Amino acid sequence: MDAQMTYLETWKQISTHLRRSERWCRAMARRPFSPLPVYRLGGIVRLQLEDLDAWLHAERARTIMTGPRLAA
């Protein structure tokens, strides 16, 4: 990845960056509460690294305060 890149452009780049599967990333983007902050432009997906850092910080804080949300 380019050292000056400030965004990720594909589900594969996003999943590699997060060390999660593409399926998990897509599920996080679709969830109704605190979704992964991706932008979709037609068939293109983009995630700003600054937005990702803020999302990860908020998710960590939420998990610490309330515990992980488990599926019923």
VONU-990737 format. One record per atom (N, C-alpha, C, O, CB): y negated, z negated, x negated. Coordinates in steps of 0.1 Angstrom, whole numbers, padded with zeros to 4 digits, always signed. Glycine has a CB too. Layout:
YZX;...
***
This chain:
+0012+0000-0009;+0000+0000+0000;-0012+0000-0009;-0012-0007-0019;+0000-0012+0010;-0023+0007-0005;-0035+0008-0012;-0042-0006-0013;-0042-0013-0003;-0044+0018-0006;-0047-0010-0025;-0053-0023-0026;-0065-0025-0018;-0069-0036-0014;-0056-0025-0041;-0072-0014-0014;-0084-0014-0006;-0082-0013+0009;-0091-0013+0016;-0094-0004-0011;-0069-0011+0013;-0066-0009+0027;-0069-0021+0035;-0065-0032+0031;-0052-0004+0028;-0076-0020+0046;-0080-0032+0054;-0072-0032+0067;-0075-0040+0076;-0095-0032+0056;-0063-0022+0069;-0055-0021+0081;-0041-0016+0078;-0038-0011+0068;-0063-0012+0091;-0033-0018+0088;-0019-0013+0088;-0018-0003+0099;-0024-0005+0110;-0008-0024+0090;-0012+0009+0097;-0012+0019+0107;+0001+0022+0114;+0001+0030+0124;-0016+0032+0100;+0012+0016+0110;+0024+0019+0117;+0032+0006+0120;+0029-0004+0114;+0033+0029+0109;+0041+0007+0130;+0049-0005+0132;+0057-0009+0120;+0060-0021+0118;+0059-0002+0144;+0061+0001+0112;+0069-0002+0100;+0060-0009+0090;+0065-0019+0084;+0074+0011+0094;+0048-0005+0088;+0039-0012+0079;+0036-0027+0084;+0036-0036+0076;+0026-0005+0077;+0034-0028+0097;+0032-0041+0103;+0044-0050+0101;+0042-0062+0097;+0028-0040+0118;+0056-0045+0104;+0068-0053+0103;+0071-0057+0088;+0075-0068+0086;+0080-0046+0109;+0068-0048+0079;+0070-0051+0065;+0061-0062+0060;+0064-0071+0053;+0069-0038+0056;+0048-0060+0064;+0038-0070+0061;+0041-0084+0066;+0039-0094+0059;+0024-0066+0066;+0046-0085+0078;+0050-0098+0084;+0064-0102+0081;+0067-0114+0084;+0048-0097+0099;+0072-0094+0075;+0086-0097+0072;+0094-0100+0084;+0102-0109+0084;+0087-0108+0062;+0091-0092+0094;+0098-0093+0107;+0102-0079+0111;+0098-0069+0105;+0089-0099+0118;+0111-0078+0121;+0115-0065+0126;+0104-0058+0134;+0095-0064+0139;+0128-0066+0135;+0106-0044+0135;+0096-0037+0143;+0097-0041+0157;+0087-0042+0164;+0099-0022+0141;+0109-0044+0162;+0111-0048+0176;+0104-0061+0179;+0098-0063+0189;+0127-0050+0179;+0104-0071+0169;+0097-0084+0171;+0082-0081+0172;+0075-0087+0180;+0101-0093+0159;+0077-0072+0163;+0063-0069+0163;+0058-0063+0176;+0048-0067+0181;+0059-0060+0151;+0066-0054+0181;+0063-0048+0194;+0063-0058+0205;+0055-0057+0214;+0072-0036+0197;+0073-0067+0205;+0074-0077+0215;+0061-0087+0214;+0056-0091+0225;+0087-0085+0213;+0057-0090+0202;+0045-0099+0201;+0033-0092+0206;+0024-0098+0211;+0044-0103+0186;+0032-0079+0204;+0020-0071+0209;+0020-0070+0224;+0010-0069+0230;+0020-0057+0203;+0032-0071+0231;+0033-0070+0246;+0032-0083+0253;+0030-0083+0265;+0046-0063+0249;+0034-0094+0246;+0034-0107+0253;+0021-0110+0260;+0010-0106+0254;+0038-0118+0244;+0021-0117+0271;+0008-0119+0279;-0001-0130+0272;-0013-0129+0274;+0012-0123+0293;+0005-0139+0265;-0004-0150+0259;-0005-0147+0244;+0005-0145+0237;+0002-0164+0262;-0017-0147+0239;-0019-0145+0225;-0011-0133+0219;-0003-0135+0209;-0016-0158+0217;-0014-0121+0223;-0006-0110+0218;-0011-0106+0204;-0022-0109+0200;-0008-0097+0227;-0002-0100+0196;-0005-0094+0183;-0017-0084+0185;-0015-0075+0193;+0007-0088+0176;-0028-0086+0178;-0040-0078+0181;-0039-0064+0175;-0047-0060+0166;-0052-0085+0175;-0031-0055+0181;-0030-0041+0177;-0039-0033+0185;-0042-0036+0197;-0015-0036+0177;-0044-0022+0180;-0051-0012+0187;-0043+0001+0188;-0037+0005+0178;-0065-0009+0180;-0042+0006+0200;-0034+0018+0202;-0043+0030+0205;-0052+0029+0214;-0023+0016+0213;-0042+0040+0198;-0050+0052+0200;-0040+0064+0202;-0035+0070+0192;-0060+0055+0188;-0037+0067+0214;-0026+0077+0217;-0013+0072+0212;-0008+0061+0216;-0030+0090+0210;-0007+0079+0203;+0006+0075+0197;+0004+0067+0184;+0014+0064+0178;+0015+0087+0194;-0008+0064+0180;-0011+0057+0168;-0013+0042+0170;-0020+0039+0180;-0023+0063+0160;-0008+0034+0162;-0011+0019+0163;-0018+0015+0150;-0015+0020+0140;+0003+0011+0165;-0027+0006+0152;-0035+0001+0140;-0037-0014+0142;-0040-0019+0153;-0048+0009+0139;-0036-0021+0131;-0038-0035+0130;-0047-0039+0119;-0043-0036+0107;-0025-0043+0130;-0059-0044+0121;-0068-0048+0111;-0063-0061+0104;-0059-0070+0111;-0082-0050+0116;-0063-0061+0091;-0057-0073+0084;-0066-0085+0087;-0060-0096+0087;-0057-0070+0069;-0079-0084+0089;-0087-0096+0092;-0083-0101+0106;-0082-0114+0107;-0102-0091+0093;-0080-0093+0115;-0075-0097+0129;-0061-0104+0128;-0059-0113+0134;-0075-0085+0138;-0053-0098+0119;-0039-0104+0117;-0040-0118+0111;-0033-0127+0116;-0031-0094+0108;-0049-0120+0101;-0051-0133+0095;-0055-0143+0106;-0050-0154+0106;-0060-0132+0084;-0065-0139+0114;-0070-0148+0125;-0059-0151+0135;-0057-0163+0139;-0082-0142+0132;-0051-0141+0138;-0040-0143+0148;-0029-0153+0142;-0025-0162+0149;-0033-0130+0151;-0026-0150+0129;-0016-0159+0123;-0021-0174+0122;-0013-0183+0125;-0012-0154+0109;-0033-0175+0119;-0039-0189+0118;-0039-0196+0132;-0035-0207+0133;-0054-0188+0113;-0042-0188+0142;-0042-0194+0156;-0028-0197+0160;-0026-0207+0167;-0049-0184+0166;-0018-0188+0157;-0004-0191+0161;+0001-0203+0154;+0008-0211+0160;+0004-0178+0158;-0002-0204+0141;+0002-0216+0134;-0003-0229+0140;+0004-0239+0142;-0001-0215+0119;-0016-0229+0143;-0023-0240+0149;-0017-0244+0162;-0015-0255+0165;-0038-0238+0150;-0015-0233+0171;-0009-0236+0184;+0005-0241+0183;+0009-0251+0190;-0008-0222+0192;+0013-0236+0173;+0027-0241+0172;+0027-0256+0167;+0035-0264+0171;+0034-0232+0162;+0018-0259+0158;+0017-0273+0153;+0013-0282+0164;+0018-0293+0165;+0007-0274+0141;+0004-0278+0172;-0002-0287+0183;+0008-0288+0194;+0009-0299+0200;-0015-0282+0188;+0015-0278+0198;+0023-0278+0210;+0038-0276+0208;+0046-0278+0217;+0018-0267+0220;+0042-0272+0196;+0056-0269+0193;+0058-0255+0197;+0050-0249+0204;+0065-0278+0201;+0069-0249+0192;+0071-0235+0195;+0075-0233+0209;+0081-0241+0216;+0083-0230+0186;+0071-0221+0215;+0074-0217+0228;+0088-0211+0229;+0090-0201+0222;+0063-0207+0234;+0097-0217+0236;+0110-0212+0237;+0113-0205+0249;+0107-0208+0260;+0120-0224+0235;+0120-0194+0249;+0124-0186+0261;+0133-0195+0270;+0141-0202+0265;+0131-0173+0257;+0131-0194+0283;+0139-0201+0292;+0152-0195+0295;+0160-0200+0302;+0131-0203+0305;
***
